[in-house]
Amino acid sequence: MSHLFPNYARRPIHLVEGKGTVVTDSDGKSYLDFISGIAVNCLGHSHPALIKALGEQSQQLWHVSNLFESPEQERLAASILQDTHLSRIFFCNSGAEANEAAMKLARKYTGKHSIITFEHSFHGRTFGAMAATGQEKVKQGFGPMLPSFVTVPFNDLESLTAAATEEVAAIMLEVIQGEGGVNEITPDFAKMITDICHDKGILLIVDEVQTGIGRTGTRFAYEQTLLKPDILTLAKGLGGGFPIGAMAGTDELVAAFGPGTHGTTFGGNPLAVRVAQAVVDHIFDPVFLEEVNMKSIYLQKRLQEVFQDSPFQLRGRGLLVGVDCGIDVGPLIEELQESGLLAVQAGQTVIRLLPPLTVSIEEIDEAVDILCSVLKEKATVS
């Protein structure tokens, strides 16, 4: 009998070791990890820089309260915000926490309560983040949601225009909806959001918990769009596997988040900050990001070649890729795992690939070959 709540549909393998893109289970079987902890292990498993950072910090300080000054937090914040229009950061422990902080800040600064979100979005499982999420399956069984969230279809210009009233404090979105099916924002929709926020004094919250920290080939996915967020949320890849989240904002918002307005016991603790600094130093290097883009182009090209004569549709950007199979991909995910490739579902019909940003060309080839082998019976695949 397990002593754990059964709130996870766990896969029947026990992973015990990882190196780079390869993980090994308790039976000694190896897999290509194209889940990366759901976009978390951006530098792969057991990266030397992260091992070094964590080891050194563990011999100095593990935890001190946020009652004390932290030059280390200041340095990490400056590294994240460099060359952006954002100027302040609040550190926390997860993406849901970062989104909760963002919603609180938006409401307190504007004095308004309504927040527009989008169908198929995912912002977390805490009560505020769950109410913001545009997927009913996340909300079932928990009773009435928190009020004041208006959810409209993604990339629907008419619906957004109708919802953007004077009572709206913020529009909250993902540049690419990861959990919802790897759905990208269209240029027209990004422009409309920008115009509406400017014209009506509405804040823009961009949730980059999954797309941030190099995942799409730039530091943040919004940099590839017209969007200019007032508030940006980060987590997952920021710690490379160590729990940390962050909410960034513009200087205008500072007065709304003074002492006592929000807080966290563990957020920005020395261990997390030290590891995240190593991650940011590594990934924000232009040479590293150029390599991510090169590998992204290669992966997309290989997939397009393989699926050019099939009904499957490719989605995504950078190393966040979706293969829409048009059928329930749950069984396919299991077959891929049996063949040595770990992938994750996005919505019901999409196989989502999230390799470490350090994945090699050879590992991409191997993963595509496995994918082709598993899917060849489902459609005509070259």
N, C-alpha and C positions, 0 to 999 in steps of 0.2 A: 504493500500500500504506500502510495506517495504521501509525503507531508506537505506537498505544494498544492496551491489552488490550481485547478485545471483551466486557467484562463488563457493558456497558450496551446495552440494545436501543434505540439512539438513533433519534429521529425524523429524517427527512431534510430538516430545515429548520435554518438557521443564524440564530439571533436575534442582532441586532446593536445594537438600541436599545430602550429602554423609557421610558415616561413615564406615571406613574400606573398605570392598569389596562391600557394598550395597549402591546404590543410589536411590533416591526417586524423582518422577516427580511431577509436579504441581497439578496432580489429586490424589496424594497420593499413586500411585502404586510404588512398590519397584522392583528393578532389581539387579541381580548379575552383577557387572561391570567387564567383562572379556575383556575390551578394555583398561582400565586404561589411558584414554586420549591418546591412541596409545603408550603404553609403557612409559608413563610419570609418572603416580601416583604410583610409585614403592612401596611406603609405605602405599598405600591406601589413602582414603579420611580422612581429619581431624586428621592426626596422631599427638598425643600430643607433640612429640619432635619438629615437624615442626611448630606447633602453638606457642610453647614456644619460639623457635628461632626467628620467625618472629615478635612476639609481643615485645620481648626484643629489637630487633634491630630497630623496628619502633619508639622506644622512644629515640633512640640515633642519628643515621644518616640514611637518606634514599638514598641520592645520593651525591657524590662528584666526581669531574672530575678525570680521570686517569692521570692528570698532577701531582697528589700528590702520595706519597708513600702509600702503602697499606699492612701493616703486615697481615691483614686478607686474602688478596689474596695469599700472600706468604704461609700462613699456609694451606689454602685449596689446593694450588698447591702441596705442599709437601705431603699432605695426599693422593692425587690422584696418585702421582708418586712413592710413597713408594714401594720399592722392585720391581721396573721396571727398564728397561734400558733407559727410557726416563727421561729427566732432566728439560725441560722448558715447560711452559704453557702460552697460550694467551687466555684470557677469553672474550667471546662474549655473544650473546643473544639467539642463536638458532643453530640447526644442519646445516642449509643452510649456515649461517655465518661462522661456523667452517670449513665447506668444502671449502668455498670461500677462507678463509685464508690459508688452506692447499694447495690449488692449486697455489695460489700466491707465497707461500713460496717455493714450489717445483720448480716452474719455475725460480724464482729469484736465488735460490741457485745453480741450475744446469746450468743456462743459456740456457736451452732447453725449447721447447714449447709444445711438444706433450705429451699427457697423455692418457694412455690406461685405458678404463673402460669396463664394461661388460653388455651384454644384460640382461634385466629384473632388472637391478640395479635401485636404487633410491637414489639420493644425494641431492635433494632439488629443489626449484622452482625459485630461483634467476637465473640470466642469465647464469652465469658460471656453477652453480650446475645443471641447467636444461640441458645444453649442455652435461654435464658429464653423465646424467641419460640415461640408456639404454632402455627407453620406449618411443616410438613415440607418444603415446597419450598425454604425458606431453608437447610435443613440438609443437603440431599442432596449426597453426594459428599465430605463432610468428615470422615467416620469417626465414631467414638464422640463424643458430646457430653459436656460437663462434667457430672459426676453431681450429684445432689441437687436437681434441678429436678423438681417434680411439676406436670404440666399437666392441668387439669380443664376441663370445659365451662363456658363463660361463662354467668352467670346461672342456674347449676344449683345450687340450694340443697343438695340431697342429696349431690352429689359433693364440694362444698366441705367440708361437715361431716365426711365420711369422711376427707378428705385432711388436715384441720387437726389433726395430732397434736402431741404435746409436743416433737417434734424440729424443728418448723417455726420458722425464724428470722423469716420475713417472707412476707406476701402482696403480690404485685406486679401492678398492673393499670393499664389505661387506662380513664378514665371513658367515653370513646367510642373504640372500636377503629377508628382511621382506615384503616390499611392492610388490616385484616381484613374490611372491608365496611361501615364506619360503623355499628357496633353499639353501642348505648347500654346502660349499666348500668341495671338496674331498681331502683326504690326498695327493694323487698324484699331484693334481693341486697346493696345497699349497707348496709342495716341489719344483715343477717347478718354481713357482713364486719366491721362496726364492733363488734358484740357478740363475735364470735370473737376478734378482736384484743385486746379489753379483757379477756375472761375467761381467755385462755390466754397472755397476755404476748407476743403475736406483733406484730411491727412491720408497719406498712402503708406500702408504697412506692407512690406514685401517679405514674405516668409521664405527664407533661403536655407532652412534647416537641412534640406536634402541637396539643393542645387549649389550651395555656397562652397567656398574653400576649394576652388579649382575643378569642381566636378564637371562643369560644362566647358572647360577650356579657358575661362577667365576667372579672376578671383571670385567674382560674384556673377550670377547669371543675368542680373538686371543690367549689367554693363553692356550687354549685347542687344539691349532694347532702348526705347525712348524713356523708359520709366526712371524716375528719380525719387526714390523712397524718402519719406520723412523719418520712417522707422524701419529698421532692417533686423531680422532675427536669424540667428545662426546656432548650430549645434553640430551633431553628428560628426562630420569630418574635422571640425575644429580641434578636437582632442585626439584624433587619430586612433580612437579606441578608449581613451580616458574620458570619463563623463565631464562635460563642460558645455555650457550654452552661453549665448550672449545676445543682448538687445542693444543695437546701436541707434542713435538718433541725432538730429540736428541740434545746433546750439540754441535755437529758439525754444526748445522743449525743456530746457534745464530747470526753469523755475517751477515746473509742475512736478518735479521729482526731487524735492528737497528731503532733508533728514526726517525719517519716520514714515515716509509715504510708501515705501516698499523695501523688502529685504529678503535675505536668505542666509541660513547658517553656513552652508558649505560652499556656496557659489564663489568662484574665484579663489579657491584655496591654493596654497603654494604648489602642491603636486600637480593639480590640473593646469595651472597657469604655466608652469615650467614645461610641461609636455606640449601644451598648445603653442607656446612660443617656438618650440622646435618644429612643430608642424607648419606654422605660418612662415617661418624663415625659409623652410625648404620649398613649400608649394608656391609661395608668392615670387619666387625667383623667375624672371621672365624666360630663362632657358628651360626651366622645368615645365612651365605652362605651354611653351612651344612644343615640347615633347608630348604633352597631353593632347594637344591639338593634332599633332601628326598621327598619334595612335588612334585618335577618334576618327580621323579621315580614313585611316586604313581599315578600322573595324566596320565603318559604314559601307565602304567600298566592297569589302568581302561579303557582307550580308546582302547588299544589293545584287551582287553577282550570283549568290546562291539562291536568292528568292525572286529573281527577276521574272520567272515564269510561273510564279505561285500566287495565290490570292492573299498571301500574308502582307501586311503593311508595316513598314518601319517607321518608328517615331523617335523623338528625342534629340539630344544635342550633347556633344562632348562624350563623356563616358557614362552617360545616363541614357540607355537605349532601350526601347520597347519594341517587341515583335508582336503585333496584333494578329492572332491566329483565327479570330472570328468564332472560336469555340471555347468552352471551359478549359483552361490550361492547367488546372490542378493535376490531372493525371500526367500531363506532359512534364510538369516540374518534377514529378516523381521519377519518370523515365530518364530525364536528364541527370538526376542525382545518381541513379543506378549506373549511368554511363560515365560518371566522374565529373559532372559539371553542376555546381550549385548555382541556381538562379532563383528568383522570387517573382511572385505574381504581382500584377498591378491591375486592379479591377478584376473582372472575371476572365477576360479574353487575352490579356497581354502578358507575355513573358518579359520580365524586366532584367536587364543586365547591368550590373554595377561593379565592374572589376576595380581593384585598387588602381590608383592613378599611376602606379609603378609597374603595371602589367607589361609584359614583354610582347613583341610581335609574334614570337613563337607560341606564346600562351594564347594570344588572340586567335591564331590559326587553329590551334587545338580545340579551343572552345567552339569556334564556328563549325569545325568538322563534326563535333559531337552534336551540336544543334541540328545540323543538316541531317545527320544520321537518324536522329530521333523523329524529326519532322517530315522526313521524306515520304512516309506512308500516309501523311495527312494531306499532302498536296503534291503537285508535280514540281519537284525541286531539282535544279540542274546540278 
